[in-house]
Amino acid sequence: MKNILVTGGAGFIGSNLVLALQERYPDAWIVVVDDFRSGDFRNLQSYRGDIVAADVSRLDFGRQFSRMTFDAIFHQASITDTTVHDQRLQVHDNVEGFRRILEFAAPNLTPVVYASSAATYGTRRTVMREDMAPEPANVYAFSKVQLDHLARAFSKQYLAWRIVGLRYFNVYGPHEAHKNAASSMIFQLYSQMVCGKRPRVFAGGEQKRDFVSVTDVVDLTIRAVEAPASGVYNCGSGVAYSFNQVIASLNECLGTNLETDYFENPYRFYQPHTEADMSRAKRDFGFVPQYHPKAGIAHYVETLKSADSAWVTD
Ligand SMILES: NC(=O)c1ccc[n+]([C@@H]2O[C@H](COP(=O)([O-])OP(=O)(O)OC[C@H]3O[C@@H](n4cnc5c(N)ncnc54)[C@H](O)[C@@H]3O)[C@@H](O)[C@H]2O)c1
């Protein structure tokens, strides 16, 4: 790949992706488009490529990049705080941004890999498979379902084009500190416990999440450029791990014995269980997640402990 476009490259997953691409393709020209509404420049300290500070839902991509063609487009930009309930904003910015990307990519059939979400599956308690009907429980999830619909519609028109959606589950790892309350439960609980505070979770603590390491997420995202055809794939660890298990793992890694402080869940819609069926990604990409959540947490804690601050850069 010689020219690569990454939207949302200042964010958590986007910056990990950009830095991995930079290492894997040292001669490539990488362009990040990000309006920094939730991203942070500190995630891109070692980045050497170009940055266009713009809103993807308003940018004229054809004009901005009139002299460039890209070999791949990775679309990560999105409002990512699922508690933002402004429907006009969530739907406009997330959907129109993607539409602009697809319209820009269509003439050259540039491969597009975009971030969908496990949130599209809603609050069901089963293992989640890509062929299940979407059940978005909030407007963020609804906007991601629209991305999947748009991708399907465009790919039907252009059979030779590859548009690949990745339904990320609960991603954790370096560069997520800027997300605050929207960061992974692993990072939030770590931040409490490393200061000696009791970890706080919703009553019971048996809510389960498919926690997936950002290293695995970046790996599958890059592999997805070589997809055999357009489609949507789960991107998780394939393991449902409870908040109580996360706390036990963190206590073990930190050498603490902090007791959990349970409190009532204020949200009406809250996913009780997420768990990815990863067989489709294995079949088409030979992808097997490297990190079980327990091992991933241990590795992440070591990285966090060895850093000067939460702004872990490697
Ligand atoms: N982190 C997860 O667990 C998770 C789970 C499911 C899906 N996703 C999806 O993965 C992608 C990356 O998420 P993240 O966790 O890195 O979040 P993030 O908030 O750290 O990154 C999103 C980036 O997009 C930028 N952005 C947002 N709207 C924009 C716009 N209209 N124009 C330009 N830039 C814009 C932000 O400034 C930020 O840098 C998102 O599409 C998100 O919906 C993430």
The ligand as an SDF file (V2000), in Angstrom:
LIG
                    3D

 44 48  0  0  0  0  0  0  0  0999 V2000
  -13.5950    1.3360   21.2400 N   0  0  0  0  0  0  0  0  0  0  0  0
  -14.5360    0.4220   21.1160 C   0  0  0  0  0  0  0  0  0  0  0  0
  -14.7060   -0.4410   22.0010 O   0  0  0  0  0  0  0  0  0  0  0  0
  -15.4110    0.4120   19.8960 C   0  0  0  0  0  0  0  0  0  0  0  0
  -16.4370   -0.5540   19.8400 C   0  0  0  0  0  0  0  0  0  0  0  0
  -17.2480   -0.5830   18.7270 C   0  0  0  0  0  0  0  0  0  0  0  0
  -17.0550    0.2960   17.6740 C   0  0  0  0  0  0  0  0  0  0  0  0
  -16.0660    1.2250   17.7690 N   0  0  0  0  0  0  0  0  0  0  0  0
  -15.9100    2.1550   16.6360 C   0  0  0  0  0  0  0  0  0  0  0  0
  -14.5300    2.2420   16.3250 O   0  0  0  0  0  0  0  0  0  0  0  0
  -14.2240    3.5420   15.8340 C   0  0  0  0  0  0  0  0  0  0  0  0
  -13.0870    4.1480   16.6430 C   0  0  0  0  0  0  0  0  0  0  0  0
  -13.5220    4.2870   17.9960 O   0  0  0  0  0  0  0  0  0  0  0  0
  -12.5290    4.7000   19.1660 P   0  0  0  0  0  0  0  0  0  0  0  0
  -12.8110    3.8140   20.3080 O   0  0  0  0  0  0  0  0  0  0  0  0
  -11.1540    4.7870   18.6430 O   0  0  0  0  0  0  0  0  0  0  0  0
  -13.0860    6.1400   19.5500 O   0  0  0  0  0  0  0  0  0  0  0  0
  -12.3900    7.5790   19.5970 P   0  0  0  0  0  0  0  0  0  0  0  0
  -13.4440    8.5200   20.0770 O   0  0  0  0  0  0  0  0  0  0  0  0
  -11.1360    7.5090   20.3760 O   0  0  0  0  0  0  0  0  0  0  0  0
  -12.0470    7.8520   18.0800 O   0  0  0  0  0  0  0  0  0  0  0  0
  -12.9250    8.4440   17.1540 C   0  0  0  0  0  0  0  0  0  0  0  0
  -12.1400    9.4870   16.3870 C   0  0  0  0  0  0  0  0  0  0  0  0
  -12.9700   10.0170   15.3540 O   0  0  0  0  0  0  0  0  0  0  0  0
  -12.8880   11.4450   15.3660 C   0  0  0  0  0  0  0  0  0  0  0  0
  -14.1640   11.9310   14.8210 N   0  0  0  0  0  0  0  0  0  0  0  0
  -15.3970   11.7160   15.3050 C   0  0  0  0  0  0  0  0  0  0  0  0
  -16.3210   12.2510   14.4910 N   0  0  0  0  0  0  0  0  0  0  0  0
  -15.6470   12.8330   13.4630 C   0  0  0  0  0  0  0  0  0  0  0  0
  -16.0350   13.5300   12.2940 C   0  0  0  0  0  0  0  0  0  0  0  0
  -17.3230   13.7400   11.9820 N   0  0  0  0  0  0  0  0  0  0  0  0
  -15.0680   13.9840   11.4620 N   0  0  0  0  0  0  0  0  0  0  0  0
  -13.7520   13.7720   11.7340 C   0  0  0  0  0  0  0  0  0  0  0  0
  -13.3280   13.0990   12.8270 N   0  0  0  0  0  0  0  0  0  0  0  0
  -14.2650   12.6300   13.6750 C   0  0  0  0  0  0  0  0  0  0  0  0
  -12.6480   11.8050   16.8150 C   0  0  0  0  0  0  0  0  0  0  0  0
  -12.0680   13.0800   16.9800 O   0  0  0  0  0  0  0  0  0  0  0  0
  -11.7220   10.6740   17.2630 C   0  0  0  0  0  0  0  0  0  0  0  0
  -10.3680   10.9840   17.0120 O   0  0  0  0  0  0  0  0  0  0  0  0
  -15.5080    4.3350   15.8940 C   0  0  0  0  0  0  0  0  0  0  0  0
  -16.1400    4.3050   14.6430 O   0  0  0  0  0  0  0  0  0  0  0  0
  -16.3290    3.5680   16.9280 C   0  0  0  0  0  0  0  0  0  0  0  0
  -17.7140    3.7650   16.7500 O   0  0  0  0  0  0  0  0  0  0  0  0
  -15.2450    1.3000   18.8510 C   0  0  0  0  0  0  0  0  0  0  0  0
  1  2  1  0
  2  3  2  0
  2  4  1  0
  4  5  1  0
  4 44  2  0
  5  6  2  0
  6  7  1  0
  7  8  2  0
  8  9  1  0
  8 44  1  0
  9 10  1  0
  9 42  1  0
 10 11  1  0
 11 12  1  0
 11 40  1  0
 12 13  1  0
 13 14  1  0
 14 15  2  0
 14 16  1  0
 14 17  1  0
 17 18  1  0
 18 19  2  0
 18 20  1  0
 18 21  1  0
 21 22  1  0
 22 23  1  0
 23 24  1  0
 23 38  1  0
 24 25  1  0
 25 26  1  0
 25 36  1  0
 26 27  1  0
 26 35  1  0
 27 28  2  0
 28 29  1  0
 29 30  1  0
 29 35  2  0
 30 31  1  0
 30 32  2  0
 32 33  1  0
 33 34  2  0
 34 35  1  0
 36 37  1  0
 36 38  1  0
 38 39  1  0
 40 41  1  0
 40 42  1  0
 42 43  1  0
M  CHG  2   8   1  16  -1
M  END
$$$$
